[in-house]
Amino acid sequence: MLSLLSTDGRMSITDLAEELPLSISATRERLRRLESTGVIDGFGIRINAAAIGRTIEALVDVRLGPSVLTADAESQILAMESVVDAMHLTGRFDMQLYVVARDVAELDDLLTQLRENVGVEETNSRLVLRTLDGFPRTPIG
């Protein structure tokens, strides 16, 4: 069920029941159970960033300055429009940001904001050349 829904989160209960194969009521009950236990924590859409003018995708590793509180940095990063996903990490960098920008200038502005406003000490940026088919895309928030 999870595999089917990760491919098509809008799949109807009837279609889902046919694919499994289960009765409609059994399928509905399993889906409710997955939601109530937190296995499924929501349904969303995937947006093609390039189709809305955001043609630059980048992964930005971030190392916070020693005096920067992680919670403060996180709240500022959450407010940045071009950051669509972020992970707190182990290792040399504290976070990795998934960024979709209109152009290189917007990416440059984001990096400047991270240094000047958030207190980021170091960044390492990599542009995404293409994504592999078969993996779900990170939703744009």
N, C-alpha and C positions, 0 to 999 in steps of 0.2 A: 504494500500500500504506500509506504513512504517513497519508494522508488518512483512509482507512478505519479504521485502528487508532486515530487520534486521536479518532474519533467513538465507536468501540466497541473498547476495548482487550482485551475478553474474547472477541472474534470468534474462532471456531475456524479452524484451518488449512483445513479443508474449505470453510467459508463464504468465507473470504478468497480461496481459490483460484478459487472460482466467480465471485466479483466481479471478479477481475483481468482476464481469465481466464487462469489458468496451471494446470499440473498441481500436485497436492498436494506432490510432492517438490520441484518448482521453487520453489513458494511457501515451503515450509519452509526451503530453502536460502537464499533471499533474506532471509527473516526472521532467520535465524542470522547472515548477513553484516551486516545492519543493526545487530544487537546486538553482534557482535564488533568492529565498527569504531566503536562508540560513538554511532552515529546515533540508535539507540534505547537510552536508558540506564536504562530500567525501565518497569514497568507499575504503575498504581495505581488508586485509586478516587476518586471525587468524592463528598464528603459535603455534604448540604444542611445548612448551618450552622444555619438557623432551625429545622430539624426536631430538632436536639439542644439547642435552647434558646439559641442564640447569634444573636440577632436584630439586633444592631448590627454593620454592616460599615463599616469606615472605612479611608481611606488617610491615613497619618500621615507627613508629611515631617519629617525629623530633621536638625538641624545640631549636630554635636558641638562641645563646648568645645575651645579650643585645646590644652589639656594632655591630652585624652583620646586614648588609643591606639585606633585603629580596631579592631584585633584584640580588644582587651579589650571594647569596646562590642559587637562582633559576638557574642562568646561569651555575654555577658549577655542580649542580645536573643534569641538562639537558645533560651535557657532559658525565655522568657516564653510561657506557654500560649496567650494570646490572639493572639500574633503568628504568623500562619500562612505568611507569605512576606515576604521583604525583599530589596531591591535596593540595591546600592551605586551611587551616581549621580555624574554631573558636575553642575556648576552650583552654585547657592546652597546647596542642601541636600546632605548627605552620603549620606543613605539615604532610601528610602521603604519604609514598613512597610504590609503588608496585615493588618488586624486584624479579628478576629471576636470580639465581646464579648456577654455575656449581657444587659447593659443599659448605660446611659450612666454609671452609677456605676463599673462595671468599666473602661470606657474612661478615665474620669477617673483611676482608680487607676493604670492603665498609664502615662498621661502623667506622673503624679507620680513613679512609679518611674523613668521615663526621665530625668527632671530630677535627682532626688535620688540615685539609685543608679548610673546609667550615665554621668552627666555631660553630658547633652544640654543644649545652650545655648538652642535654639529648636525649637519644633514648629509645624507647620501641619496641622490635621486637617480632613478632609472626609468627611462621611457619604455612603455609597453609597445612593442612592435606589432604583436598580434596575440590573440588568445587561442588556445586549443579548443577545437570543437568537442562537445561532450561534457564539459563542465558547466554547472550553472553559473551564471554571471552574478557578481555582487550587485545587489539592488542599489539604486540611487535613492537616497533618503530624502 
